[in-house]
Amino acid sequence: MANYKIVDLFSGVGGFQLGFEKEGFEVLFSTDFDKDCETVHKVNRPDVPFLRIDVHDLSEDKLCEYVSPDTNIDVLIGGPPCQGFSTIGKRISSDPTKRAEADPRNTLFKEYIRILRYLKPKFFLMENVQGLLTRDKGRIFEEIKKTFAETGYEFNYVILNAADYGVPQIRNRVFFYGNRIGVKMTPPAAICGEGTSVPHNTVGAAISDLADLPDKPEINHVALKHGEINVKRYALIPEGGRLPEDQLPPELYRKNFGNTFKRLHRDKPSLTMVPGHNAFPIHPWLNRSLTVREAARLQSFPDDYIFQGPRQKQCMQVGNAVPPLLAQAWAKYLKEELDKYYGEV
């Protein structure tokens, strides 16, 4: 039969769909509102239909230009922007009347569900930060469960660590998943780490060959030129550790040292890659932060997948993405379930 078909909402640079493509899924339609993400799609997957639009403006008529209601869609995937739910940074009001105004990203899951109702895929899979589950004392999570229950889809959720699926990075994310065809779904089984015979992939194995490579902008490998004071600070950070703030000489001290003053360990998975202002962790043995390409390796992107726009935007593109290897684990599992379904109907 033909390849199984997916639609990707809030696609960012396409890490989610890249994992599904590796398992033979066909992307019918992809959308995001960011212009640099649009450029990434055009450069890396020019044959995949992409629409840059605010999802609130993605009407049924507009959807019909790409996928009609009678299109046989197997899986709807997507990751609504997560910053509003994240445990990192400023939290917003728990007053429901102020929540959307304070950060409208907190209600984007409703747009996902609106499109789910319209497209009626057999399966859905939605990714977000783990902190969503406890946000506003669990009120947002309860709202999500209630809204999904009204769709008629079976609904469940699980927290997965990307490192357990071959990604050289500790990255815990929540996945909401379900279907309308009566399948009792189980999350994909871990392939490495605790409970398996295979160790986690490590930072050293992923990026050591890039350490002595000169800057190569064409693959997003450009080292930041840090100031002398920061280089001296980095030199004090032990491998796998953080800056010893209480032991700094006066000339190196400042207020508010953040997560950027942590050094990765070559023999362990990376810390979580988070989006920010060039805010990747410090290289295991060089006194500089990671390049965009090194961070992309730690997210399991292939080297021929090129990010676009200013460096700050490239960092955000990498940090916001679903790691393709983790997406591929879901795709492999869903392909097996679809094989069984189509074999029975």
N, C-alpha and C positions, 0 to 999 in steps of 0.2 A: 504494500500500500504506500501512499504518499507519505512524506515526512510529517510527523506530528507538528501542530501549529501553535505558536504562542503569540501573545501581545504583551508588550513591555511598557508599563507606565512608570513615570518618574525615573527614566532609564539612566540618568547621569551620563557617564561615558560608556555604559553598556557592559559592565562586568557581569551582571546577572545573565543577560542574554548570551554573552560570549560562552559561558559555561554550558548553556542549553544547546548552543550551536555545535559545541564539541560532541554532543550526543546525538546530533543529526536533526534537531528541531529546526523548523523554519520560522523565522520571525516575520510575521505579517505586517507588523506596525510597531513603531517605537516613538515615544514622545518625551520631551522635557522642555522646560522653559528657558534654559540657559544657552546663550548664543555660542559660548566656547564649547559646550558639550555637543551642540549641533555640528560644529566644525570637526570635532573628534569623530563623530559618526560619519560625516561625509568623507573624511580622509581614510578611515579604517574599514568602513563597511558601506561604500557608496551605493550598493545595490539594495540595501534594506530601507524601506520607506520610513522616513523620519519627519515628524512635524514638531517644530518649535512653537509651543503654545502654553499659556497658563492653563492648567488642568480645569480650572473653574470655567474656562471658556471653551472647553472641549465638548461641544454639544453633540447630540445624537446625529444631527445632520452632518456635522463635520466628521464624526466617526464613520458615517456611511460612505464617505469618500474613500476610506481605506479598508474598512471591514463592515459588512452589512450584518444585520441581526441573524440572518440564516447561515452565516459563515460558520463552518465547523471548526471552532477554536477549542484546542485541547487544554491549554494552560494559560491563565492570566498571571503574570509575575509583576513585581514592582516593589520599590522601597520608597514610600513617601519621605521627604526630607525629615531628618531625625533631630535636628538641633533643638527644636522645641521640647523634645522629650528627653534629651540627653542629661546625664548626671554631671556633665562637664559644663561649667559656665553658669550664668545667672538663670535661676528658675523663675518662672512666671507665676502670676496670680492663680490661686485655686478657685477663685470666684468664677463660675461658669459664664457669667455675663461679661466678664473681662478677658476670658481666656483667649478667644479667637482674636480679639483686638490686640492683646499683648503679643501674641505670636500665632498668626493664622496657619502656620505649618502644623499646628496641633490638631487641626480638623481635616487635613488632607486625606486621612484614611476614609472619610466619608465620600470623597470624590472617587477613590479607588472602588468603594462598594457600589457607588452609583453606576460606574462603568461595568462592574461585575454583573450587576442586574441586567444591564443592557446586552452585554456580549454573551452571557450564559455559557462560559467555558465549563468543561468537565471538572477541572481542578483549578484551584487558586493557590498562590504562594506569595506572601507579603512579608518583607524583611524590615526590621527596625532595631533600634538600640534596646539593650536589656532594661535600661532605666524606665522605659515606657510602662513596664508592668507595675511599678510602684509610684509613678508620677501622680501627684495630687492625691496621695494616700490610696492609690489604686482606682480612683474614680474614672480616669480616662480609659484604663483597661476594661473596666466594667462596661463603659459605654461602647467600646469596640466589640466586646462579646455580645452585648445586646443587639447592636446594629447588624452584626453578622448573622445572628440567630434569626433575624427577620427576613433574611435572604432565602432561607430554606436549604442552605448549604450546611453540610457537616462542618463543624469548626473545632480546631484544636490549635495548640501552640507548643513550642519547644525552644529551649535555649541551646544553641550549638556553639562550640568553640571551633573556629576555622582551623586551628592547629591540628585538630583530630581528623582533618580531611586533606592533609598534605600541604596546607598553607603554612609557610614558615613564620607564623605570627599568632600570638595569643589574641584572639578577637572573639568575644562572646556577643552573639546577636540573637534576638528573638525572631522566630519565624512563625507566622500565622498561616495555617494551611487547612485545606478541606476540599470537599468535592460534592457533586450532586448525583453521583452514579452508584452510591452505596458501597464504596470501597472503605474498608477499615484501615486507615492509613497509619503508617509508622514512620518515624524520621529515618533518614539514611544512617546506616551503621557506621561508626567510626572506623577508619582504616589505619590509624596509627595512634600512638600515645597509650595512655593507661587502658588496660584491658585488652590490648593487642600485643602482638609480638614485634611490632614495627615502631621504632622511635620517631618522635616528632622531627620534621625537617628543621634545619637550623639556619641562622643568619649567615654564618660563615659559608655554608654550602651554597646559599643562594646568591651571595654578592661578592665573595672574595675576589673573583676574577676582575671586578670593576675597580678595585682599590687603586691600582697604579695606572689606570686608563686615563689619558688626557681628556679634557672636556670634549664631549661629542653632542652638541645641541640637537643633531638630527635624531638622536635616540633619547632625548631628555636627560642626558647625563652631563650636568654642569654643576660643579662644586661652588657653593656660596663662598664669597670672599669675606670671611669673618674679620672683625676688628681685632687688634692685638690683645685687648683686654679679655675678650671672649675666648680667644685661643688659649690664653693662659688659664682661664677658668676650666676650659675643656680638658686641659692637660692634667688637672687635678682629679678628674672623675675616673674612678676605677672601672674596669670592664665589668659590665653587668650592674653597675651601681649608679649613684646620683651624686651631684655636687655636694661636698661636705660644707654646707653653708656656715656651720658654727666654727669652722677652722680656717676660714678665709682671711688673708691679710687685708687690712683696711682698704687698700687700693683696688681690690677685686670684689669688695662687698657692694651689694645693692639690695633694695627691697624687692620682694615678690619674684623670686626665682620660680620659674614654671617647669612644666613637664619637658621642655626642650633641653634641660640640663640633666638628662639621663643618658647613660651610655649603654648600648646594646652589648650582649655577650655573644661571641661568635659560635659558641657551642650550645646555644639555646634558641628557641623561637624568639622572634622579636616581640617587643611591646606592641600594643595596638597602634596602628597608623591612624592618626586622627587628622581631620582637615584643619587648616589654620594658616597663619601668615608665615609660610616657609618653616613651619614648626615641627619638622621631623626630628626624631632622636639623634644622638651622636653616634657616629660610626664606631664599631667595636675597637679599632686600634688607630684610626686617624682622628686628628683634632679638628673635625668638621662635622656638620650635620649631614644626613643622608642626601644624596641627590634624588631627584624625582624618579629616575630610572631605578635606583636602588630600592626606593620605597615601593615602586611598582612591582619589582621582583618579589618583595616581601608580601605583596598582595596577590601574587601568582599570575600577574599579567605577562604575556610573552613580550620579548624585546621588539618585535615588529609592530606592537600596538603603540601608536604615537599620540601623546597628549598635546593639547593646543592652548594657545593664549599665554598671558603673562605667567611667570613662574609661580606666583601665589595661587593663580587659578589652577595650574597644573597640580599643585600640592593638594588643593581641595578636591580636584577630580579623582586623584588617587585615593585620598583618605576617605571619601564618601562612598567609594565603590563597594559593591558586593564582590568578594574575591572569586574570580572565575572557577577555581578548583572547588570551592564550597558550593557554588551554583551547579557545577557539573555533577556533584554527588547527588543533589536533589534531582537533577535532570535524569540521571541514570535510574534512580528509583522510580520516578514518574513514568519513564519509558517502559519499565517492566510492568507497571500497573496498566498502562495503556495497551501494551501488547496483550495482556490477559483479557482486558475489556473487549478489544476488537476481535480477539479470537473467540469470544463467547457470543457476540451479537451477529 
